Amino acid sequence: MDLVLEGIDSLRLPCSWVLVIPGIAITVFGRRRTLLVVASFALAATMVAWLRFAGWWFSVPQGAVQVIIGLTIMVSAAVAWRADAGLYDGLVAAIVGVAAAWTWIPCVGPHLGEVINGSRDEPLAHIAGTAAFSSGLFLPFILIAALGLVAPRLDQRLENRAIITVGAALLAIVGLLFVTTLFDDIASELARRSTF
């Protein structure tokens, strides 16, 4: 429970915005299939974070890799927009989750610090801790996804083209920041401004 609370607490810190802003973009973009989109984004981001903590993932992307990631985000979002199919919405959400978590520099509080330190020696033992922290960090998106199950009428009213267009614009900005290699610079600056 401490990890969930630490994840919720980290929402207020700028370093977490590297995950939160793409999460907002993909959640708004995926209004048609919020549950699928949030689950895909959260699962992909959590897995990449855990792999990074365990030392089993590549270092932060640089140069050409960032450009490829940005183009992939923009192209997959355009395909998802035109296709209007769950497979594409889930795929773009996973791609954005991987990209954001790959670049994320976590705000390390005492409980996440234990997970990160322990993941190098006992990676499998710390999957649950990474997932607990992520569930706190992604709580706003989880609640939005649950809205469709709890209040389907309200969820249907939010499912309109204008809201999805805002999400698409936010995704385009995230993709553009990767293409121009500014996303990593922004992540570094946000991490520098964060203290737990």
C-alpha positions in Angstrom: 0.0 0.0 0.0 2.9 2.3 0.7 4.1 2.0 -2.9 0.6 2.9 -4.2 0.5 5.9 -2.0 4.0 6.9 -3.1 2.8 6.6 -6.7 -0.2 8.8 -6.0 2.1 11.3 -4.2 4.5 11.4 -7.2 1.7 12.7 -9.5 2.4 16.2 -8.1 6.1 16.0 -9.0 7.3 17.3 -12.4 9.4 14.1 -13.1 6.2 12.1 -13.3 4.7 14.3 -15.9 6.8 12.5 -18.5 4.4 9.5 -17.9 1.3 11.5 -17.0 1.1 13.8 -20.0 1.4 11.0 -22.6 -1.1 9.1 -20.4 -3.6 11.9 -20.6 -3.1 12.2 -24.4 -3.7 8.5 -25.0 -6.6 8.3 -22.5 -8.4 11.2 -24.2 -7.5 9.9 -27.7 -8.8 6.5 -26.8 -12.2 7.6 -25.5 -13.9 5.0 -27.7 -12.1 2.2 -25.9 -10.8 3.7 -22.7 -10.4 0.5 -20.7 -8.3 -1.1 -23.5 -6.2 2.0 -24.0 -5.5 2.6 -20.3 -4.7 -1.1 -19.7 -2.3 -1.2 -22.8 -0.6 2.0 -21.8 -0.2 1.1 -18.1 0.9 -2.4 -18.8 3.5 -1.4 -21.3 4.8 1.5 -19.2 5.0 -0.7 -16.1 6.8 -3.5 -17.9 9.4 -1.1 -19.4 9.9 0.6 -16.0 10.5 -2.8 -14.3 12.8 -3.9 -17.1 14.8 -0.7 -16.7 14.9 -1.1 -12.9 16.2 -4.7 -13.3 18.9 -3.5 -15.8 17.3 -5.6 -18.7 16.3 -2.7 -20.9 18.4 -0.4 -23.1 19.5 3.0 -21.9 17.5 6.1 -22.6 17.0 6.5 -26.4 19.2 9.0 -28.2 19.2 10.7 -31.6 17.9 8.6 -34.4 16.1 6.2 -32.0 14.1 9.2 -30.6 13.2 10.3 -34.1 12.0 6.7 -35.0 10.0 6.6 -31.7 8.3 9.9 -32.5 7.5 8.9 -36.1 6.1 5.6 -34.8 3.9 7.4 -32.3 2.6 9.8 -35.0 2.1 7.2 -37.7 0.4 4.7 -35.3 -1.9 7.4 -34.0 -2.9 8.4 -37.5 -3.6 4.7 -38.4 -5.6 4.3 -35.2 -7.6 7.5 -35.9 -8.5 6.3 -39.4 -9.0 2.7 -38.7 -11.2 3.2 -35.5 -10.5 -0.3 -34.3 -9.6 -1.6 -30.9 -6.4 -3.3 -32.1 -4.9 -0.1 -33.3 -6.0 1.9 -30.3 -4.4 -0.7 -28.0 -1.2 -0.7 -30.1 -0.7 3.0 -30.1 -1.4 3.1 -26.3 1.3 0.4 -25.8 3.8 2.3 -28.0 3.2 5.5 -26.1 3.6 3.7 -22.8 6.9 2.1 -23.9 8.2 5.4 -25.2 7.2 7.4 -22.1 8.6 4.8 -19.6 11.8 4.5 -21.6 12.5 8.2 -21.2 11.1 8.6 -17.6 13.5 9.5 -14.9 11.6 8.4 -11.7 11.2 10.6 -8.7 12.6 8.2 -6.2 10.9 8.1 -2.8 11.9 5.7 -0.1 9.6 2.8 -1.2 10.3 3.1 -4.9 14.0 3.4 -4.1 13.8 0.0 -2.4 12.2 -1.5 -5.4 14.7 0.0 -7.8 17.7 -1.1 -5.7 16.3 -4.6 -5.1 15.3 -5.1 -8.8 19.0 -5.5 -9.8 19.5 -8.4 -7.5 16.1 -10.0 -7.4 14.1 -8.7 -10.4 11.2 -11.1 -10.2 10.6 -10.3 -6.6 10.0 -6.6 -7.4 7.5 -6.9 -10.3 4.7 -6.5 -7.8 6.3 -3.4 -6.2 6.7 -1.8 -9.6 3.1 -2.6 -10.5 1.9 -1.1 -7.1 3.8 2.1 -7.7 2.5 2.3 -11.2 -1.1 1.7 -10.1 -0.8 4.8 -7.8 0.8 6.8 -10.6 -1.8 5.8 -13.1 -4.7 6.1 -10.8 -6.4 9.0 -12.7 -6.4 7.0 -15.9 -7.6 3.9 -14.1 -10.5 5.9 -12.7 -11.4 7.3 -16.1 -11.4 3.8 -17.5 -13.6 2.6 -14.7 -16.0 5.5 -15.4 -17.2 3.6 -18.5 -18.1 0.6 -16.4 -19.7 2.5 -13.5 -21.5 5.2 -15.5 -21.8 4.2 -19.1 -24.2 7.1 -20.0 -21.7 9.7 -18.8 -18.9 7.8 -20.6 -21.0 7.9 -23.9 -21.4 11.7 -23.6 -17.6 12.1 -23.3 -17.1 9.9 -26.4 -17.2 12.6 -29.0 -15.0 13.7 -31.9 -13.9 16.9 -30.3 -12.4 15.2 -27.2 -10.7 12.5 -29.4 -9.3 15.3 -31.6 -7.8 17.0 -28.5 -6.2 13.6 -27.6 -4.9 13.2 -31.2 -3.3 16.7 -31.0 -1.6 15.9 -27.7 -0.3 12.7 -29.2 1.0 14.6 -32.2 2.8 17.0 -29.8 4.4 14.0 -27.9 5.5 12.5 -31.2 6.9 15.8 -32.4 8.8 16.2 -29.1 10.4 12.8 -29.7 11.1 13.5 -33.4 12.9 16.8 -32.4 14.7 14.9 -29.6 13.3 17.4 -27.1 11.3 14.8 -25.1 14.5 13.5 -23.4 15.6 17.0 -22.6 12.3 17.8 -21.1 12.4 14.6 -19.0 15.8 15.6 -17.7 14.7 19.1 -16.8 11.5 17.9 -15.1 13.6 15.4 -13.1 16.0 18.1 -12.1 13.1 20.2 -10.8 11.7 17.4 -8.8 12.3 16.6 -5.1 10.4 14.0 -3.2 
